[in-house]
Amino acid sequence: MSTLDDAYSQQVLGYYTAHHGWIHAWLNKRLGNASDAADLAHDVFVRLLARPRQFDSDSHARAYLHTMSRHVCVDFWRRREVEHAWFEVLASRPESYAPSEEHRAVILEALQQVHTMLAKLPPRVAEAFLLAQLDGLTYRKIAEQLGVSQRTVTKYLAQAMFQCLLLEVELDEALV
């Protein structure tokens, strides 16, 4: 470990010591679960370690950590939404079709990543993508439903597919 990495780790340790308590309390208040709050509070500092930042003051660090805490909380709720939807689908299937726990984990992770990707798209682009992929609508039908031209639908779907490709590259890199 280089001196710079060690110095930054010490700095993050200082932030952890100074701010972990209130972050945990804030998350616990929002989630109503001390265990989930503890996990997410640690995630805040793991993210800080993964993406080094310099702060002008302690209040700047506190504001940044508060923003990161809100983000991990939103990510947590989104993940729970996806998990809930997946478990509803599983409950509607015969037990003989139930995937293994390992397969479930892989599917949930993939669903979460697709959900995150769709959330980053402009709403109309995401809607066009879902109409094409889930409902199997043609470009013309999508254009009619959205009240746009087919050319616009083509642009929307190209934008969505580009994000899918970026997600695929990200997943491939994660496996290496």
Secondary structure, DSSP 4 states (H G I P E B T S, - for coil): --HHHHHHHHHHHHHHHHHHHHHHHHHHHHHS-HHHHHHHHHHHHHHHHHS----SSHHHHHHHHHHHHHHHHHHHHHHHHHHHHHHHHHHHS-GGGPPPHHHHHHHHHHHHHHHHHHHHS-HHHHHHHHHHHTS---HHHHHHHHTS-HHHHHHHHHHHHHHHHHHHHHHHHHH-
